Amino acid sequence: MPIASRSRRLVPLAEAADYYGVCTKTLRRRISEGSLTAYRLPGASRLIRVDVAELDAALAPIPNGAVMRDAV
């Protein structure tokens, strides 16, 4: 088994949506547009999982006002 697959933490869409405060439709849209990878369990075509690390990596900090003023 490759090292990368051992470090993945795959969770159901509902759990990921609850943790990140979005609805499952938002995650499904991200999957559909290609910005989020979905995984299916073998033999269970309806069970979709997402990688928590990939969701964490997609989060971006919002710059605060001081950063915006310094850039001007």
C-alpha positions in Angstrom: 0.0 0.0 0.0 1.5 3.4 -0.9 2.4 5.7 1.9 0.0 8.5 0.6 -3.0 6.3 0.8 -2.2 5.3 4.4 -2.2 9.0 5.5 -5.6 9.8 4.0 -8.5 10.2 6.3 -11.6 9.6 4.2 -14.9 10.7 5.7 -18.5 10.6 4.4 -19.8 13.7 2.7 -22.3 14.4 5.6 -19.5 14.3 8.2 -17.2 16.5 6.1 -20.1 19.0 5.5 -20.9 19.2 9.1 -17.3 19.7 10.2 -16.7 22.5 7.7 -20.1 24.1 8.2 -21.4 23.7 4.6 -24.1 21.5 3.1 -23.4 18.3 1.2 -24.6 20.0 -2.0 -21.6 22.4 -1.7 -19.2 19.5 -1.5 -21.0 17.7 -4.4 -20.6 20.9 -6.5 -16.9 21.0 -5.7 -16.5 17.4 -6.7 -18.5 18.1 -9.9 -16.3 21.1 -10.9 -13.1 19.1 -10.1 -11.8 21.2 -7.2 -12.4 18.3 -4.7 -11.6 14.6 -5.2 -14.2 12.1 -4.3 -13.5 8.4 -3.5 -15.9 5.5 -3.7 -15.6 2.4 -1.7 -15.2 -0.8 -3.8 -18.6 -2.5 -4.3 -20.5 0.4 -2.7 -21.2 2.8 -5.6 -23.3 5.2 -3.5 -20.8 5.6 -0.6 -18.8 8.7 -1.4 -15.9 9.8 0.8 -13.6 12.9 0.7 -10.1 13.4 2.1 -10.1 15.7 5.1 -6.5 16.8 4.4 -7.6 17.9 0.9 -10.4 20.0 2.4 -8.0 21.5 4.9 -5.6 22.4 2.1 -8.4 24.2 0.3 -9.0 26.6 3.2 -7.5 30.0 2.7 -7.1 32.7 5.3 -9.0 35.9 4.8 -6.6 38.9 4.9 -7.4 41.4 7.7 -7.6 45.1 7.3 -4.0 45.8 8.3 -2.6 43.5 5.6 -4.9 45.3 3.0 -3.7 48.8 4.2 0.0 47.8 4.0 -0.5 46.6 0.4 -1.7 50.0 -0.8 
